[in-house]
Amino acid sequence: GLFTQIQSHPDIGFVLRVIHASEISRNMMRKSPYNLNAMSHDCAMEMIWAVLHAGITIDTCYVDTVGMPDAYRQKLDRVFEGHNITFVVEKKADAKYAPCSAASVVAKESRDAIVSNWKWTEMLNGYTPQNGHEFGSGYPSDPKCVSWMKSECNVDTPFGFPDFVRFSWGPTRKLLGDGPTADDVGNKNSNTNDRGKHPIVKWEADEEDETNTDNGGGRQSSMQSFVVTK
């Protein structure tokens, strides 16, 4: 596949920064939320620094924007001033520029590998998921994901879900009682004013990307947070 070709090509290298669900949950649920856009920007800059610290000169950096392209580019220009890097920051950059297309492949393949090989840390305390790894794509539009979320809700009381799940995610909050009942999740005809019998859990922050375009802590995977390949 493409990922194998990218890994084996002598002239292609990549840096990977894994953001686990538990990290997103901690950041989003702070008293002053650290949102997904800010996390994405900071992780992109971490990867650029990793490349520079590896002794590699960057001439042009293509970035698939999160947020406003011009503001993001100006931010990158400020942070990397003096490194003579030209930043090309655009929406849908993965459909326009080969480096972004390759990065998209690396991200998806790495995510799929981590998810499919996920080790449940909660099993040490007796937790066993009702339906194992049968969680589908992870998007709320996926019936398999909706079914898995319903089956796992409050199995591991009082925590609600394993740390594989993002607690700041809209469907998670709804299932835990901060919104419609469990049966309403995935049902567009439901009454969103109904309250379930689950504990009412108030989270500090909400998200903007609850549709179909999104991205687990600690010892979850043997893959390092940073992988630099030359």
NUNU-80535 format. One record per residue: residue in one letter; x, y, z of N, C-alpha, C in turn. Coordinates in Angstrom, 3 decimals, always signed. Atoms other than C-alpha are relative to their C-alpha. Layout:
<atoms>
(a,(X,Y,Z),(X,Y,Z),(X,Y,Z))
...
</atoms>
This chain:
<atoms>
(g,(+0.810,-1.197,+0.000),(+0.000,+0.000,+0.000),(+0.853,+1.259,+0.000))
(l,(-0.703,-1.283,+0.025),(+0.887,+3.692,-0.045),(+0.858,+0.215,+1.243))
(f,(-0.755,-0.199,-1.230),(+1.996,+3.694,+3.587),(+1.318,-0.774,-0.047))
(t,(-1.215,+0.810,+0.117),(+4.482,+0.892,+2.915),(+0.997,+0.663,-0.943))
(q,(-0.875,-0.699,+0.943),(+5.845,+2.809,-0.072),(+0.633,+1.233,+0.636))
(i,(-0.526,-1.188,-0.678),(+6.211,+5.954,+2.033),(+1.101,-0.397,+0.986))
(q,(-0.972,+0.447,-0.998),(+8.038,+4.045,+4.765),(+1.301,-0.483,-0.622))
(s,(-1.183,+0.610,+0.615),(+10.424,+2.312,+2.367),(+0.732,+0.915,-0.979))
(h,(-0.622,-0.887,+0.982),(+11.179,+5.249,+0.046),(+1.230,+0.676,+0.593))
(p,(-1.248,-0.560,-0.549),(+14.800,+6.420,+0.501),(-0.001,+1.516,+0.131))
(d,(+0.009,-1.463,-0.026),(+13.896,+10.080,-0.061),(-1.186,+0.589,+0.762))
(i,(+1.152,-0.473,-0.753),(+10.837,+10.302,+2.194),(+0.170,-0.344,+1.479))
(g,(+0.000,+0.223,-1.448),(+10.767,+10.717,+5.970),(-1.237,+0.652,+0.580))
(f,(+1.176,-0.634,-0.608),(+8.026,+11.668,+8.386),(+0.147,+0.055,+1.509))
(v,(+0.107,-0.128,-1.448),(+7.321,+12.769,+11.927),(-1.463,-0.240,+0.354))
(l,(+1.367,+0.306,-0.425),(+4.262,+11.466,+13.758),(-0.184,+0.444,+1.443))
(r,(+0.347,-0.397,-1.377),(+2.697,+13.081,+16.834),(-1.374,-0.580,+0.308))
(v,(+1.253,+0.653,-0.364),(+0.028,+10.896,+18.434),(-0.684,+0.792,+1.120))
(i,(+0.797,-0.646,-1.044),(-2.717,+12.679,+20.375),(-1.046,-1.004,+0.463))
(h,(+0.928,+1.006,-0.497),(-4.484,+10.097,+22.507),(-1.308,+0.643,+0.475))
(a,(+1.307,-0.487,-0.438),(-8.151,+10.447,+23.441),(+0.067,+0.556,+1.417))
(s,(-0.097,-0.452,-1.399),(-7.218,+10.795,+27.117),(+0.672,+1.368,+0.089))
(e,(-0.651,-1.312,+0.017),(-4.942,+13.743,+26.289),(-0.993,+1.083,-0.419))
(i,(+1.011,-0.962,+0.449),(-7.745,+15.485,+24.390),(-1.016,+0.252,+1.117))
(s,(+0.969,-0.152,-1.085),(-10.168,+14.820,+27.268),(+0.547,+0.906,+1.096))
(r,(-0.602,-0.817,-1.060),(-7.782,+16.305,+29.845),(+0.078,+1.460,-0.422))
(n,(-0.172,-1.369,+0.473),(-7.115,+19.367,+27.706),(-1.325,+0.729,-0.176))
(m,(+1.281,-0.631,+0.264),(-10.713,+20.023,+26.713),(-0.810,+0.252,+1.275))
(m,(+0.798,-0.094,-1.215),(-12.047,+19.602,+30.250),(+0.687,+0.800,+1.100))
(r,(-0.603,-0.918,-0.968),(-9.726,+22.061,+31.939),(-0.995,+1.096,+0.364))
(k,(+0.843,-1.132,-0.356),(-11.268,+24.995,+33.749),(+0.027,+1.033,-1.120))
(s,(-0.136,-0.827,+1.209),(-9.910,+27.054,+30.843),(+0.364,-0.951,-1.125))
(p,(-0.227,+1.057,+1.000),(-10.288,+24.613,+27.914),(+1.110,+0.325,-0.996))
(y,(-1.057,-0.034,+1.019),(-7.350,+23.944,+25.613),(-0.607,-0.727,-1.186))
(n,(+0.845,+0.602,+1.026),(-9.302,+23.371,+22.401),(+0.769,-0.744,-1.096))
(l,(-0.600,+0.851,+1.029),(-8.701,+21.104,+19.430),(+0.839,+0.784,-0.999))
(n,(-0.784,-0.811,+0.930),(-7.531,+23.902,+17.125),(+1.372,+0.318,+0.581))
(a,(-1.262,-0.344,-0.648),(-4.881,+24.998,+19.620),(+0.890,-1.231,+0.123))
(m,(-0.776,+1.235,-0.086),(-3.800,+21.378,+20.181),(+0.614,-0.362,-1.344))
(s,(-0.475,+0.332,+1.343),(-3.525,+20.796,+16.440),(+1.156,+0.910,-0.407))
(h,(-1.066,-0.947,+0.337),(-1.452,+23.951,+15.938),(+1.286,-0.328,+0.758))
(d,(-1.183,+0.255,-0.821),(+0.880,+23.145,+18.820),(+0.697,-1.299,-0.394))
(c,(-0.599,+1.281,+0.411),(+1.382,+19.533,+17.700),(+0.700,+0.128,-1.348))
(a,(-0.652,-0.231,+1.292),(+2.159,+20.683,+14.139),(+1.338,+0.683,+0.212))
(m,(-1.250,-0.702,-0.262),(+4.781,+23.050,+15.518),(+1.022,-0.906,+0.690))
(e,(-0.901,+0.975,-0.628),(+6.234,+20.267,+17.704),(+0.677,-0.857,-1.073))
(m,(-0.556,+0.850,+1.063),(+6.685,+18.150,+14.572),(+1.008,+0.764,-0.858))
(i,(-0.945,-0.810,+0.780),(+8.337,+20.992,+12.668),(+1.306,+0.160,+0.773))
(w,(-1.212,-0.114,-0.819),(+10.747,+21.537,+15.571),(+0.767,-1.318,+0.014))
(a,(-0.669,+1.308,-0.007),(+11.475,+17.789,+15.634),(+0.832,-0.190,-1.256))
(v,(-0.733,+0.109,+1.265),(+12.492,+17.927,+11.976),(+1.238,+0.912,+0.013))
(l,(-1.126,-0.943,-0.062),(+14.671,+21.010,+12.505),(+1.088,-0.502,+0.953))
(h,(-0.968,+0.500,-0.968),(+16.321,+19.487,+15.579),(+0.718,-1.254,-0.488))
(a,(-0.650,+1.171,+0.606),(+17.098,+16.390,+13.512),(+1.043,+0.423,-1.036))
(g,(-1.008,-0.508,+0.927),(+19.311,+18.646,+11.369),(-0.456,+0.105,-1.432))
(i,(+0.550,-0.066,+1.358),(+16.994,+18.780,+8.374),(-0.440,+1.426,-0.297))
(t,(+0.385,-1.338,+0.426),(+16.573,+22.046,+6.495),(-1.367,-0.050,-0.675))
(i,(+1.336,-0.069,+0.601),(+12.968,+22.928,+5.650),(-0.074,+1.247,-0.874))
(d,(+0.137,-1.125,+0.925),(+12.506,+25.096,+2.567),(-1.446,+0.477,-0.048))
(t,(+1.429,-0.313,+0.063),(+8.703,+24.945,+2.187),(-0.769,-1.011,+0.832))
(c,(+0.824,+0.868,-0.845),(+6.174,+23.556,+4.655),(-1.462,+0.178,-0.409))
(y,(+1.404,-0.033,+0.419),(+2.677,+22.683,+3.389),(-0.876,-0.474,+1.150))
(v,(+0.838,+0.299,-1.155),(-0.037,+22.707,+6.038),(-1.467,+0.008,-0.402))
(d,(+1.453,+0.067,+0.186),(-3.658,+21.569,+5.799),(-0.612,+0.693,+1.206))
(t,(+0.348,-0.875,-1.105),(-5.225,+24.282,+7.907),(-1.050,-0.558,+0.950))
(v,(+1.050,+0.142,-1.003),(-7.183,+23.966,+11.112),(-0.277,+1.431,+0.445))
(g,(+0.297,-1.391,-0.277),(-8.964,+27.283,+11.568),(+0.278,+0.878,-1.212))
(m,(-0.205,-0.960,+1.081),(-8.320,+30.418,+9.505),(+1.416,-0.119,-0.567))
(p,(-1.330,+0.214,+0.598),(-5.438,+29.859,+7.028),(+0.972,+1.147,+0.234))
(d,(-0.918,-1.134,-0.127),(-3.980,+33.381,+7.167),(+0.510,+0.162,+1.426))
(a,(-0.411,-0.135,-1.405),(-3.952,+33.543,+10.962),(+0.964,-1.113,+0.393))
(y,(-0.875,+1.146,-0.288),(-2.373,+30.083,+11.160),(+1.377,+0.212,-0.627))
(r,(-1.282,-0.238,+0.672),(+0.317,+30.987,+8.612),(+0.805,+1.077,+0.724))
(q,(-0.685,-1.069,-0.725),(+1.146,+34.205,+10.470),(+0.575,-0.504,+1.327))
(k,(-0.464,+0.600,-1.248),(+1.440,+32.221,+13.690),(+1.267,-0.817,-0.238))
(l,(-1.176,+0.810,+0.340),(+3.873,+29.793,+12.046),(+1.191,+0.882,-0.370))
(d,(-1.072,-0.929,+0.374),(+5.872,+32.672,+10.563),(+0.661,+0.602,+1.243))
(r,(-0.538,-0.594,-1.233),(+6.248,+34.208,+14.033),(+0.850,-1.006,+0.774))
(v,(-0.684,+1.020,-0.805),(+7.242,+30.971,+15.775),(+1.326,-0.426,-0.632))
(f,(-1.195,+0.503,+0.683),(+9.785,+29.945,+13.119),(+0.769,+1.105,-0.723))
(e,(-0.726,-1.131,+0.576),(+11.140,+33.389,+12.324),(+1.510,-0.265,+0.064))
(g,(-1.438,+0.208,+0.063),(+14.773,+33.176,+11.226),(+0.400,-1.340,-0.588))
(h,(-0.317,+1.319,+0.569),(+14.513,+29.627,+9.863),(-0.229,-0.041,-1.519))
(n,(+0.182,-0.123,+1.461),(+13.674,+30.834,+6.320),(-0.911,-1.092,-0.578))
(i,(+0.968,+0.991,+0.474),(+10.702,+28.502,+5.968),(-1.175,+0.727,-0.647))
(t,(+1.204,-0.521,+0.656),(+7.970,+29.315,+3.460),(-1.165,-0.900,+0.369))
(f,(+1.161,+0.789,-0.415),(+4.626,+28.194,+4.881),(-1.152,+0.197,-0.983))
(v,(+1.180,-0.001,+0.865),(+1.792,+27.282,+2.522),(-1.125,-0.641,+0.805))
(v,(+1.078,+0.472,-0.873),(-1.336,+26.991,+4.674),(-1.328,+0.191,-0.724))
(e,(+1.237,-0.080,+0.769),(-4.565,+26.155,+2.861),(-0.997,-1.059,+0.462))
(k,(+1.041,+1.008,-0.225),(-7.865,+24.357,+3.274),(+0.118,-1.076,-1.076))
(k,(-0.054,+1.137,+0.932),(-7.982,+20.907,+1.618),(+1.385,-0.152,-0.630))
(a,(-1.364,+0.097,+0.540),(-4.200,+21.006,+1.204),(+0.379,-1.439,-0.343))
(d,(-0.318,+1.400,+0.288),(-4.143,+17.202,+1.236),(-0.451,-0.424,-1.387))
(a,(+0.450,+0.300,+1.360),(-5.918,+17.279,-2.130),(+0.795,+0.794,-1.038))
(k,(-0.728,-0.883,+0.919),(-3.489,+19.825,-3.609),(+1.507,-0.248,-0.019))
(y,(-1.451,+0.100,-0.117),(+0.023,+19.052,-2.383),(+0.403,-1.396,+0.457))
(a,(-0.436,+1.371,-0.290),(+1.859,+15.713,-2.343),(+0.439,-0.207,+1.450))
(p,(-0.392,+0.231,-1.399),(+3.462,+16.198,+1.116),(-1.192,-0.126,+0.941))
(c,(+1.200,+0.084,-0.839),(+0.033,+16.804,+2.660),(-0.777,-1.279,-0.271))
(s,(+0.671,+1.260,+0.342),(-1.447,+13.844,+0.806),(+0.689,-1.171,+0.697))
(a,(-0.766,+1.069,-0.659),(+1.336,+11.606,+2.125),(-0.207,+0.041,+1.508))
(a,(+0.208,-0.138,-1.441),(+0.890,+12.999,+5.642),(-1.367,-0.536,+0.408))
(s,(+1.336,+0.504,-0.269),(-2.812,+12.156,+5.468),(-0.011,-1.525,+0.048))
(v,(-0.107,+1.463,+0.025),(-1.958,+8.545,+4.593),(+0.676,-0.494,+1.278))
(v,(-0.727,+0.382,-1.214),(+0.550,+8.335,+7.484),(-0.913,+0.105,+1.223))
(a,(+0.880,-0.213,-1.147),(-1.984,+9.758,+9.937),(-1.086,-1.067,+0.084))
(k,(+1.098,+0.971,-0.007),(-4.820,+7.439,+8.887),(+0.500,-1.410,+0.304))
(e,(-0.518,+1.349,-0.216),(-2.711,+4.283,+8.757),(+0.485,-0.186,+1.439))
(s,(-0.499,+0.084,-1.379),(-1.103,+5.053,+12.130),(-1.158,-0.060,+0.985))
(r,(+1.186,+0.025,-0.859),(-4.462,+5.797,+13.743),(-0.653,-1.375,-0.034))
(d,(+0.646,+1.305,+0.128),(-5.940,+2.573,+12.382),(+0.791,-1.088,+0.719))
(a,(-0.848,+1.007,-0.650),(-2.954,+0.557,+13.665),(-0.124,+0.093,+1.522))
(i,(+0.121,-0.184,-1.446),(-3.198,+2.054,+17.167),(-1.364,-0.478,+0.493))
(v,(+1.359,+0.360,-0.410),(-6.973,+1.607,+17.357),(-0.223,-1.513,-0.058))
(s,(+0.247,+1.437,+0.156),(-7.011,-1.973,+16.060),(+0.796,-0.840,+0.997))
(n,(-0.834,+0.742,-0.960),(-4.276,-2.995,+18.539),(-0.134,+0.546,+1.418))
(w,(+0.177,-0.668,-1.282),(-5.681,-1.074,+21.495),(-0.017,-0.989,+1.163))
(k,(-0.019,+0.802,-1.225),(-4.926,-2.528,+24.937),(-0.741,+0.778,+1.082))
(w,(+0.849,-0.679,-0.985),(-7.538,-1.666,+27.567),(+0.711,+0.054,+1.345))
(t,(-0.671,-0.139,-1.294),(-5.736,-0.302,+30.640),(-0.945,-0.335,+1.145))
(e,(+0.978,+0.245,-1.061),(-8.964,-0.669,+32.633),(-0.166,-1.487,+0.327))
(m,(+0.129,+1.437,-0.253),(-8.763,-4.480,+32.344),(+0.736,-0.407,+1.269))
(l,(-0.737,+0.282,-1.234),(-6.280,-4.382,+35.244),(-0.917,+0.099,+1.210))
(n,(+0.955,-0.176,-1.090),(-9.232,-3.342,+37.395),(-1.298,-0.768,-0.235))
(g,(+1.150,+0.865,+0.208),(-11.645,-5.946,+36.030),(-0.953,+0.420,-1.101))
(y,(+0.893,-0.443,+1.074),(-13.176,-3.978,+33.149),(+0.234,-0.811,-1.271))
(t,(-0.074,+0.667,+1.301),(-13.965,-5.901,+29.973),(-1.041,+0.622,-0.907))
(p,(+0.979,-0.625,+0.898),(-15.587,-4.121,+27.015),(-1.033,-1.004,-0.483))
(q,(+1.099,+0.873,+0.401),(-18.964,-5.554,+26.058),(+0.188,-0.547,-1.413))
(n,(-0.132,+0.404,+1.406),(-18.142,-5.642,+22.352),(+1.420,+0.188,-0.529))
(g,(-1.393,-0.030,+0.422),(-14.367,-5.552,+22.284),(+0.370,+1.175,-0.862))
(h,(-0.450,-1.032,+0.932),(-12.949,-3.638,+19.337),(-1.021,+0.268,-1.109))
(e,(+1.025,-0.163,+1.039),(-16.236,-3.595,+17.411),(-0.619,+1.400,+0.031))
(f,(+0.497,-1.376,-0.103),(-16.492,+0.212,+17.449),(-0.051,+0.727,-1.330))
(g,(+0.130,-0.619,+1.316),(-16.437,+0.847,+13.705),(+1.009,+1.107,-0.248))
(s,(-0.894,-1.075,+0.426),(-14.982,+4.062,+12.336),(+0.281,+1.023,+1.098))
(g,(-0.169,-1.002,-1.041),(-15.391,+6.127,+15.495),(-0.769,+1.277,-0.257))
(y,(+0.793,-1.190,+0.320),(-17.732,+8.636,+13.821),(-1.452,-0.208,+0.435))
(p,(+1.382,+0.140,-0.468),(-21.235,+9.361,+15.180),(-0.988,-0.370,-1.097))
(s,(+0.866,+0.395,+1.107),(-22.669,+8.715,+11.707),(+0.073,-1.508,-0.266))
(d,(-0.206,+1.432,+0.203),(-21.489,+5.085,+11.929),(-0.850,-0.788,+1.001))
(p,(+0.861,+0.767,-0.906),(-24.221,+2.769,+13.367),(+0.783,-0.946,+0.910))
(k,(-0.815,+0.917,-0.798),(-21.517,+0.368,+14.578),(+0.619,+0.738,+1.192))
(c,(-0.580,-0.819,-1.065),(-19.882,+3.155,+16.588),(-1.077,+0.365,+1.024))
(v,(+1.108,-0.356,-0.890),(-23.257,+4.261,+18.012),(-0.369,-1.188,+0.889))
(s,(+0.357,+1.205,-0.747),(-24.048,+0.681,+19.061),(+1.042,-0.306,+1.064))
(w,(-1.078,+0.271,-0.964),(-20.645,+0.236,+20.741),(-0.062,+0.985,+1.161))
(m,(+0.063,-1.019,-1.036),(-20.993,+3.520,+22.632),(-1.145,-0.294,+0.981))
(k,(+1.143,+0.322,-0.858),(-24.431,+2.512,+23.935),(+0.307,-1.192,+0.907))
(s,(-0.258,+1.219,-0.763),(-23.223,-0.922,+25.052),(+1.040,+0.212,+1.091))
(e,(-1.082,-0.225,-0.965),(-20.214,+0.504,+26.928),(-0.331,+1.054,+1.043))
(c,(+0.304,-1.119,-0.892),(-21.911,+3.458,+28.656),(-0.270,-0.480,+1.433))
(n,(+0.128,+0.294,-1.434),(-21.499,+3.199,+32.448),(+0.223,-1.464,+0.366))
(v,(-0.387,+1.363,-0.362),(-20.249,-0.403,+32.279),(+1.081,+0.078,+1.081))
(d,(-1.082,-0.188,-0.959),(-17.158,+0.804,+34.141),(-0.354,+1.171,+0.914))
(t,(+0.432,-1.077,-0.895),(-18.958,+2.861,+36.811),(+1.049,+0.232,+1.080))
(p,(+0.756,-1.201,+0.363),(-18.468,+5.515,+38.013),(+0.631,+0.798,-1.139))
(f,(-0.772,-0.758,+0.978),(-16.148,+6.468,+35.152),(-0.709,+0.212,-1.329))
(g,(+0.789,-0.219,+1.208),(-18.689,+6.131,+32.332),(+0.499,-0.751,-1.208))
(f,(-0.612,+0.647,+1.161),(-16.319,+4.961,+29.599),(+1.475,-0.251,+0.283))
(p,(-1.454,+0.161,-0.110),(-12.772,+3.640,+29.246),(+0.704,+1.224,-0.580))
(d,(-0.699,-1.199,+0.473),(-10.075,+6.229,+28.477),(+0.296,-0.031,-1.499))
(f,(-0.055,+0.071,+1.459),(-10.186,+5.097,+24.869),(-0.955,+1.019,-0.623))
(v,(+1.047,-0.909,+0.475),(-13.193,+7.417,+24.538),(+0.314,+1.436,+0.420))
(r,(-0.172,-1.417,-0.316),(-12.982,+11.219,+24.374),(-1.206,+0.481,+0.808))
(f,(+1.098,-0.426,-0.859),(-15.059,+12.539,+27.268),(-0.537,+1.373,-0.364))
(s,(+0.483,-1.314,+0.440),(-15.357,+15.984,+25.662),(-0.795,-0.092,-1.292))
(w,(+0.689,+0.218,+1.277),(-16.949,+14.474,+22.527),(-1.514,+0.054,+0.224))
(g,(+1.435,-0.172,-0.135),(-20.625,+15.359,+21.990),(-0.763,-1.288,+0.284))
(p,(+0.725,+1.254,-0.253),(-21.970,+11.755,+21.709),(+0.311,-0.601,+1.370))
(t,(-0.352,+0.516,-1.322),(-20.070,+10.795,+24.882),(-0.772,+0.744,+1.073))
(r,(+0.695,-0.828,-0.978),(-21.561,+13.667,+26.825),(-1.496,-0.298,+0.022))
(k,(+1.431,+0.313,+0.075),(-25.051,+12.830,+25.590),(-0.308,-1.331,+0.696))
(l,(+0.242,+1.310,-0.605),(-24.763,+9.204,+26.641),(+0.162,+0.026,+1.514))
(l,(-0.212,-0.089,-1.442),(-23.560,+10.209,+30.098),(-1.047,+0.861,+0.694))
(g,(+1.095,-0.714,-0.607),(-26.661,+12.318,+30.608),(+0.006,+1.486,-0.217))
(d,(-0.049,-1.438,+0.270),(-25.540,+15.784,+29.525),(-0.639,+0.272,-1.350))
(g,(+0.696,-0.129,+1.281),(-28.135,+15.785,+26.743),(-1.034,-1.101,-0.116))
(p,(+1.021,+1.030,+0.207),(-30.486,+13.151,+25.190),(+0.364,-1.315,+0.664))
(t,(-0.245,+1.315,-0.556),(-30.817,+9.618,+26.475),(+0.866,-0.815,-0.938))
(a,(-0.848,+0.863,+0.814),(-28.631,+6.799,+25.220),(-0.693,-0.419,-1.282))
(d,(+0.733,+0.439,+1.180),(-31.370,+5.679,+22.837),(-0.136,+1.106,-1.037))
(d,(+0.144,-1.117,+0.929),(-31.445,+9.170,+21.295),(+1.242,+0.213,-0.849))
(v,(-1.231,-0.224,+0.752),(-27.827,+9.109,+20.149),(-0.080,-0.752,-1.321))
(g,(+0.107,+0.598,+1.319),(-27.835,+8.466,+16.419),(-1.416,-0.001,-0.541))
(n,(+1.398,-0.048,+0.441),(-31.621,+9.002,+16.232),(-0.380,+1.444,-0.277))
(k,(+0.264,-1.394,+0.330),(-32.368,+12.199,+14.346),(-1.421,+0.429,+0.323))
(n,(+1.370,-0.361,-0.343),(-36.054,+12.056,+15.306),(-0.202,+0.163,+1.507))
(s,(+0.138,-0.050,-1.451),(-35.303,+12.176,+19.028),(-0.252,+1.409,+0.497))
(n,(+0.236,-1.285,-0.652),(-36.355,+14.953,+21.358),(+1.232,+0.350,+0.825))
(t,(-1.256,-0.323,-0.659),(-33.115,+16.635,+22.405),(-0.201,+0.645,+1.368))
(n,(+0.247,-0.551,-1.322),(-34.818,+18.093,+25.484),(-0.194,-1.089,+1.058))
(d,(+0.184,+1.093,-0.934),(-35.315,+14.642,+27.007),(+1.277,-0.259,+0.780))
(r,(-1.137,+0.360,-0.825),(-33.031,+13.641,+29.860),(-0.039,-1.493,+0.286))
(g,(-0.055,+1.420,-0.286),(-31.840,+10.106,+30.416),(+0.104,-0.261,+1.488))
(k,(-0.107,+0.376,-1.406),(-31.455,+8.227,+33.654),(+1.451,-0.085,+0.435))
(h,(-1.413,+0.023,-0.350),(-27.674,+8.463,+33.522),(+0.323,+1.197,+0.893))
(p,(-0.380,-1.141,-0.821),(-25.867,+10.748,+35.990),(+0.217,+1.230,-0.886))
(i,(-0.219,-1.228,+0.742),(-25.818,+14.368,+34.865),(+1.449,+0.418,+0.192))
(v,(-1.417,-0.354,-0.058),(-22.200,+15.138,+34.049),(+0.215,+1.270,-0.793))
(k,(-0.222,-1.274,+0.666),(-21.312,+18.727,+33.238),(+1.471,+0.150,-0.357))
(w,(-1.381,-0.193,+0.429),(-18.174,+19.170,+31.168),(+0.267,+1.482,-0.211))
(e,(-0.389,-1.397,+0.072),(-16.246,+22.397,+30.904),(-0.014,+0.570,-1.408))
(a,(-0.166,-0.518,+1.356),(-16.054,+22.606,+27.123),(-0.793,-0.798,-1.007))
(d,(+0.672,+0.675,+1.101),(-17.744,+21.736,+23.859),(+0.956,+0.004,-1.179))
(e,(-0.852,+0.073,+1.167),(-16.311,+20.994,+20.418),(-0.736,+0.456,-1.231))
(e,(+0.578,-0.483,+1.244),(-16.847,+22.184,+16.890),(-0.005,-1.060,-1.091))
(d,(-0.201,+0.945,+1.106),(-15.942,+19.075,+14.897),(-0.709,-1.323,+0.235))
(e,(+0.730,+1.215,-0.324),(-18.693,+16.578,+15.708),(-0.566,-0.706,-1.228))
(t,(+0.595,+0.592,+1.194),(-19.360,+15.598,+12.099),(+0.740,-1.249,-0.441))
(n,(-0.574,+1.214,+0.567),(-17.076,+13.265,+10.172),(+1.464,+0.173,-0.383))
(t,(-1.367,-0.268,+0.430),(-13.548,+14.642,+10.040),(+0.980,-0.003,+1.161))
(d,(-0.918,-0.023,-1.120),(-11.910,+13.905,+13.402),(+1.010,-1.158,+0.021))
(n,(-0.934,+1.005,-0.436),(-8.840,+11.683,+15.094),(-0.627,-0.855,+1.021))
(g,(+0.247,+0.473,-1.198),(-6.053,+6.704,+23.310),(+1.157,+0.240,+0.965))
(g,(-1.177,-0.576,-0.447),(-2.787,+7.522,+27.079),(+0.996,-1.013,+0.421))
(g,(-0.988,+0.818,-0.663),(+0.337,+6.207,+28.539),(+0.525,-1.148,-0.819))
(r,(-0.597,+1.183,+0.610),(+1.212,+2.649,+27.588),(-0.890,-0.629,-1.053))
(q,(+1.015,+0.576,+0.874),(-1.588,+2.219,+25.064),(+0.590,-0.656,-1.245))
(s,(-0.531,+0.541,+1.240),(+0.650,+1.507,+22.097),(+1.509,+0.014,+0.045))
(s,(-1.458,+0.024,+0.047),(+4.241,+0.592,+21.376),(+0.536,+1.116,-0.888))
(m,(-0.414,-1.104,+0.868),(+4.301,+3.448,+18.848),(+0.339,+1.205,+0.845))
(q,(-0.430,-1.159,-0.772),(+6.220,+6.419,+20.233),(-0.811,+1.218,-0.402))
(s,(+0.709,-1.241,+0.321),(+4.670,+9.861,+20.415),(+0.658,+0.706,-1.186))
(f,(-0.695,-0.598,+1.140),(+7.342,+11.047,+18.008),(+0.747,-1.113,-0.730))
(v,(-0.745,+0.958,+0.810),(+8.678,+8.940,+15.179),(+0.651,+0.779,-1.112))
(v,(-0.728,-0.705,+1.058),(+11.373,+10.446,+12.987),(+0.688,-1.045,-0.847))
(t,(-0.584,+0.975,+0.907),(+12.361,+8.422,+9.946),(+0.736,+0.734,-1.110))
(k,(-0.777,-0.611,+1.099),(+15.089,+9.382,+7.481),(+0.131,-0.991,-1.156))
</atoms>
